[in-house]
């Protein structure tokens, strides 16, 4: 599975977050939990990342790095 570019990944994460959190505006520096995310949505999002990109991240990652900009770094490093 090919790893997307940073811009493609940010775009996809913005789409996923908007869908999961039912919000229309998401920026790269917005906090997942401040936008209404919780542990169940975080687990669901991490499963989507695995299914779409083949990247398996520990659940703690989203709690420690809760913005799209930070999460992109984790995905690209995985």
C-alpha positions in Angstrom: 0.0 0.0 0.0 1.5 3.4 -0.9 1.8 6.1 1.6 0.0 9.3 0.6 1.7 12.7 0.5 1.3 15.0 3.5 -1.2 17.1 1.7 -3.3 14.0 0.6 -3.2 12.7 4.1 -4.2 16.0 5.7 -7.1 16.2 3.2 -8.3 12.7 4.0 -8.0 13.2 7.7 -10.0 16.5 7.5 -12.7 14.5 5.6 -12.7 11.7 8.1 -12.8 14.1 11.1 -15.7 16.1 9.5 -17.6 12.9 8.9 -17.0 11.3 12.3 -17.5 14.5 14.3 -20.3 15.8 12.2 -18.7 19.2 11.8 -18.3 21.2 8.6 -15.1 23.1 9.3 -11.9 21.3 10.5 -8.4 22.7 10.4 -5.0 21.0 10.7 -4.5 22.5 14.2 -7.9 21.7 15.6 -8.0 19.4 18.6 -10.0 16.2 18.0 -11.4 16.2 21.5 -12.3 19.9 21.5 -14.3 19.3 18.4 -16.4 16.7 20.2 -14.3 13.5 19.8 -14.2 10.9 22.4 -12.5 7.5 23.0 -15.0 5.6 20.9 -14.7 7.9 17.9 -10.9 7.9 18.3 -10.8 4.1 18.1 -13.1 4.3 15.0 -10.9 6.8 13.4 -7.7 4.8 14.0 -9.4 1.8 12.5 -10.2 3.8 9.4 -6.6 4.9 9.1 -5.6 1.2 9.3 -8.1 0.2 6.7 -7.3 3.0 4.3 -3.6 3.3 4.7 -2.4 0.1 6.4 -1.0 2.2 9.3 -1.6 0.8 12.8 -1.2 3.4 15.5 -1.5 2.9 19.2 -4.7 4.4 20.7 -2.7 6.7 22.9 -1.3 8.5 19.9 -4.5 10.5 19.3 -4.7 11.5 23.0 -1.1 12.6 22.9 -1.2 14.2 19.5 -4.8 15.3 18.9 -4.5 17.5 15.9 -4.4 16.6 12.2 -1.0 18.2 11.8 0.4 16.0 14.6 -1.4 12.9 13.5 0.0 13.2 10.0 3.5 13.2 11.4 2.7 9.9 13.2 1.2 8.3 10.2 4.1 9.3 8.0 6.6 8.0 10.6 4.8 4.6 11.0 
